[in-house]
């Protein structure tokens, strides 16, 4: 019962047409690739049967609100735009009004806590980086849509879509970086170990960068240095007074001396140098991923599970999966606990059109 068998006679089809409106090709984004790699069985529920859990309260798109707030701050040019604190509060309140119209009530206080956290994080961010005037912003928060051809036939195969956080030119070094804003629960030695091979940013570094050149946001002679990961820890900042020493905050005791107890870092900017070889490797992995996606849909590969402590604990479908594993009526639970959705609808709304 660990895998659902399929055959060439039984193709797995999507319930909704998850295709780019501009050309009718299937779309692919990093979140679907991640889901497919983590567990094909859960991916099949989310991206083929297009199901998501019914919840008493809608999930707050915290990371999206942070990204929108930073986009309002890092407007194109050498000067910064709206305060990310003001922007977050505005976007948060807009989101809350939308959900209230749909009948949502924040009875457990989770949304309120998240709103306070976002404002505190953006206040702390502004305190850390200020005007951030060493950067010229060339482009900010741009959705992209790139047709990817089949490696054998050369025919259009799928459309890779995403939102690239921006392109920044350092005014001192003149190097151009692709920033990638990330909220995280902690910042430590393991935070950066995988970044050279980070496939989540691979789509930005490959087709996202191609799109920037194609649309003229970057000129042919403007070469990129790599990715600049902009980590922000999801935490209320320490309220103790501090002083800056070599760009690092040092929190103080009541007597003004440096405390031996310092909080974990709130922020980290990690540059990762990348080149054409990195691009080709990232493209190859994406093509292989999509090839397997198509083989599963055609019934050539099975919709197998990938159980383990890295995949199961936070999976939304774990209760359904356990019933399936035990041979019980799991489809009845699917009907009772899930609803249909379009995994790419947010992508289209965010872009203002199909992308």
C-alpha positions in Angstrom: 0.0 0.0 0.0 3.0 2.3 0.1 2.6 3.4 -3.5 -0.3 3.9 -5.9 0.3 1.9 -9.1 -0.4 3.4 -12.4 -0.1 2.1 -15.9 0.1 3.5 -19.4 -3.6 3.0 -19.8 -4.5 5.2 -16.8 -3.0 8.6 -17.1 -3.0 11.0 -14.1 -4.7 14.2 -15.1 -5.1 17.5 -13.4 -8.7 18.5 -12.4 -8.1 22.1 -13.4 -6.2 23.4 -16.4 -3.0 24.6 -14.7 -1.6 26.1 -17.9 -0.1 29.4 -18.8 -2.9 31.5 -20.5 -0.5 33.0 -23.0 0.5 29.8 -24.7 -1.4 26.9 -23.2 1.7 25.0 -22.0 1.9 23.4 -18.5 3.5 25.6 -15.9 6.2 24.6 -13.4 7.5 26.5 -10.4 9.9 25.8 -7.6 7.2 24.9 -5.1 5.9 22.1 -7.3 9.4 20.8 -7.9 10.0 20.7 -4.1 6.7 19.0 -3.5 7.4 16.4 -6.2 10.9 15.7 -4.8 9.6 15.4 -1.2 6.8 13.0 -1.8 5.1 12.1 -5.1 2.0 10.9 -3.2 1.5 14.2 -1.5 2.4 16.1 -4.7 -0.3 14.1 -6.5 -3.0 15.3 -4.1 -1.8 18.9 -4.3 -0.8 19.4 -7.9 -2.7 16.8 -9.9 -5.9 16.4 -8.0 -5.5 20.1 -6.9 -6.6 19.5 -3.3 -5.7 21.4 -0.2 -6.9 21.0 3.4 -10.1 22.8 4.7 -9.0 24.8 7.7 -11.0 26.8 10.2 -8.7 29.8 9.5 -6.9 30.6 6.3 -3.1 30.5 6.5 -1.4 33.9 6.7 1.0 34.4 3.8 3.7 35.8 6.1 6.6 35.4 3.7 4.6 37.0 0.9 3.8 40.0 3.1 7.5 40.4 4.0 8.5 40.2 0.3 5.9 42.8 -0.7 7.1 45.1 2.1 10.7 44.8 1.0 9.6 45.4 -2.6 8.0 48.7 -1.6 11.2 49.6 0.1 13.7 48.6 -2.6 12.3 50.5 -5.5 14.4 50.9 -8.6 17.1 53.5 -8.2 19.6 54.5 -5.6 17.1 55.8 -3.1 14.8 53.7 -1.0 11.1 53.8 -1.1 8.4 53.3 1.5 9.4 52.1 5.0 9.1 48.3 5.2 7.5 48.8 8.6 4.7 51.0 7.1 4.4 48.7 4.1 4.0 45.5 6.1 1.3 47.1 8.3 -0.6 48.2 5.3 -0.3 44.9 3.4 -1.2 43.0 6.6 -4.3 45.0 7.2 -5.4 44.7 3.6 -5.0 40.9 3.8 -7.0 40.8 7.1 -9.9 42.8 5.6 -10.1 40.4 2.7 -10.3 37.4 5.0 -12.8 39.1 7.3 -15.1 39.6 4.4 -14.9 35.9 3.8 -16.0 35.2 7.3 -12.6 34.6 9.0 -12.3 35.5 12.7 -9.0 35.5 14.5 -10.2 33.8 17.6 -7.0 32.2 18.7 -4.9 35.4 18.1 -2.5 33.7 15.6 -2.9 36.4 13.0 -2.5 39.2 15.5 0.7 37.6 16.8 2.0 37.3 13.2 1.1 41.0 12.5 3.0 42.1 15.6 6.0 39.9 14.6 6.1 41.3 11.1 6.1 44.9 12.2 8.8 44.1 14.8 10.9 42.2 12.2 10.7 45.1 9.7 11.5 47.6 12.4 14.5 45.6 13.4 15.5 45.2 9.7 15.3 49.0 9.2 17.4 49.5 12.3 20.0 47.1 11.1 20.4 48.3 7.5 19.0 51.8 7.5 18.8 53.4 4.0 21.0 50.5 2.6 22.4 53.2 0.4 25.3 51.1 -1.0 22.9 49.5 -3.4 21.4 50.6 -6.7 18.2 48.6 -7.4 18.0 47.7 -11.0 14.7 45.8 -10.7 12.6 44.6 -7.9 10.0 41.8 -7.3 9.4 40.8 -10.9 7.3 37.8 -12.0 8.7 35.9 -15.0 7.5 33.4 -17.5 9.9 31.6 -19.7 9.1 28.9 -22.3 11.4 25.9 -21.9 12.0 23.7 -24.9 12.3 19.9 -24.8 16.0 19.0 -24.8 15.5 16.3 -27.6 12.9 17.7 -29.9 13.5 21.4 -29.3 9.7 21.9 -29.1 8.1 24.1 -26.4 7.6 21.7 -23.4 6.6 23.7 -20.3 6.7 27.2 -18.9 8.9 27.9 -15.9 7.3 30.6 -13.8 8.5 32.5 -10.6 9.0 35.8 -9.0 12.6 37.1 -8.9 13.3 39.3 -5.9 15.4 41.8 -7.8 18.8 42.8 -9.2 21.0 45.0 -7.1 24.3 46.7 -8.1 26.8 47.5 -5.4 27.9 51.1 -5.8 31.3 50.3 -4.3 32.3 47.1 -6.1 30.0 47.6 -9.2 29.0 44.0 -8.9 25.4 43.0 -9.6 23.7 40.4 -7.4 20.3 38.7 -7.5 18.9 39.0 -3.9 16.8 36.3 -2.5 14.8 37.3 0.6 14.2 34.5 3.1 12.5 34.4 6.4 13.7 31.6 8.7 13.2 30.3 12.2 17.0 30.3 12.9 20.3 31.5 11.5 23.3 29.3 12.1 26.1 27.3 10.5 23.7 25.0 8.7 21.8 27.9 7.2 24.3 28.5 4.4 25.8 25.0 3.7 23.4 24.1 0.9 23.3 27.5 -0.9 25.8 26.7 -3.6 23.5 23.9 -4.7 20.2 25.6 -3.8 17.7 24.6 -6.4 15.0 27.0 -5.1 17.2 29.8 -6.3 18.2 27.8 -9.4 15.1 28.8 -11.2 15.8 32.5 -10.5 19.5 32.2 -11.5 18.6 30.4 -14.8 15.3 31.3 -16.5 14.7 34.3 -14.2 18.0 35.9 -15.2 17.3 35.0 -18.9 14.0 36.9 -18.5 15.8 40.0 -17.1 18.1 40.1 -20.1 15.3 39.4 -22.6 13.1 42.2 -21.1 16.0 44.7 -21.0 16.2 45.0 -17.2 19.8 43.9 -17.6 22.0 44.9 -20.6 24.1 42.2 -22.4 27.3 43.8 -21.0 26.0 43.7 -17.4 27.4 40.5 -15.9 26.1 39.0 -12.6 28.3 38.0 -9.7 25.8 35.6 -8.1 23.1 35.3 -5.5 22.8 37.4 -2.4 20.8 35.6 0.2 19.0 38.0 2.6 18.0 36.0 5.7 15.7 37.4 8.3 15.0 35.5 11.5 11.4 35.4 12.6 11.8 36.8 16.1 10.9 39.7 18.3 14.1 41.7 18.7 16.0 42.0 22.0 14.9 45.1 23.9 18.2 45.7 25.6 20.4 48.6 24.6 23.3 47.8 22.3 26.2 49.3 20.5 27.6 48.5 17.0 31.1 47.1 16.6 32.3 46.3 13.1 28.8 46.1 11.9 27.7 43.7 14.6 25.3 44.5 17.4 26.5 43.9 20.9 23.8 44.0 23.5 24.7 45.6 26.9 24.1 44.9 30.5 22.5 47.5 32.8 25.9 48.9 33.7 26.8 49.4 30.0 29.2 46.5 29.7 28.8 44.0 26.8 26.6 41.1 27.9 28.0 37.6 27.7 24.5 36.5 26.6 23.9 37.6 23.0 20.9 36.6 20.9 21.2 34.5 17.8 21.7 36.6 14.7 18.6 38.3 13.4 19.9 38.9 9.9 22.5 37.4 7.5 23.5 38.5 4.0 25.3 35.7 2.4 26.8 36.1 -1.1 27.1 33.0 -3.3 29.2 33.4 -6.4 27.6 31.6 -9.4 28.6 31.3 -13.1 27.5 29.7 -16.3 28.4 26.2 -15.2 26.0 26.7 -12.2 23.3 27.8 -14.6 23.6 24.7 -16.8 23.6 22.4 -13.8 20.5 24.0 -12.4 18.8 23.8 -15.8 19.6 20.2 -16.1 18.1 19.3 -12.7 14.9 21.2 -13.5 14.5 19.4 -16.9 15.0 16.1 -15.2 12.5 17.0 -12.5 9.9 18.0 -15.1 10.6 14.9 -17.2 9.8 12.7 -14.2 6.6 14.8 -13.5 5.4 14.0 -17.0 6.3 10.3 -16.7 4.2 10.1 -13.5 1.3 11.8 -15.3 1.6 9.4 -18.2 1.7 6.4 -15.8 5.3 5.4 -16.6 6.4 6.1 -13.1 4.5 5.3 -9.9 3.1 7.8 -7.4 5.3 6.4 -4.6 5.6 7.8 -1.1 8.7 9.1 0.6 8.1 8.5 4.3 10.5 9.8 6.9 11.1 12.3 9.7 12.1 14.9 7.1 8.9 14.7 5.1 6.0 13.3 7.2 5.7 15.4 10.4 4.8 18.7 8.6 2.8 17.2 5.7 -0.7 18.4 5.4 -1.9 15.0 4.1 -0.4 12.8 6.8 -3.7 11.7 8.3 -5.0 10.8 4.8 -1.8 9.0 4.0 -1.9 6.9 7.2 -5.5 5.7 6.3 -4.3 4.9 2.8 -1.3 3.0 4.2 -3.5 0.9 6.4 -6.0 0.1 3.6 -8.9 2.1 5.1 -11.3 4.4 3.3 -8.9 7.3 2.8 -10.9 8.7 -0.1 -13.8 9.4 2.3 -11.4 11.5 4.4 -10.2 13.3 1.3 -13.8 14.3 0.6 -14.4 15.4 4.1 -11.3 17.3 4.8 -10.1 18.9 1.5 -11.2 21.4 -1.1 -10.1 22.1 -4.6 -7.6 24.9 -5.4 -5.4 26.1 -8.2 -1.7 26.0 -7.1 -0.9 28.6 -9.8 -3.7 31.0 -9.1 -1.6 33.1 -6.7 1.1 33.2 -9.4 -1.3 34.8 -11.9 -2.8 37.2 -9.4 0.6 38.3 -8.2 1.7 39.0 -11.8 -1.5 40.9 -12.7 -1.8 38.5 -15.6 -0.8 35.0 -16.6 2.9 34.4 -16.4 
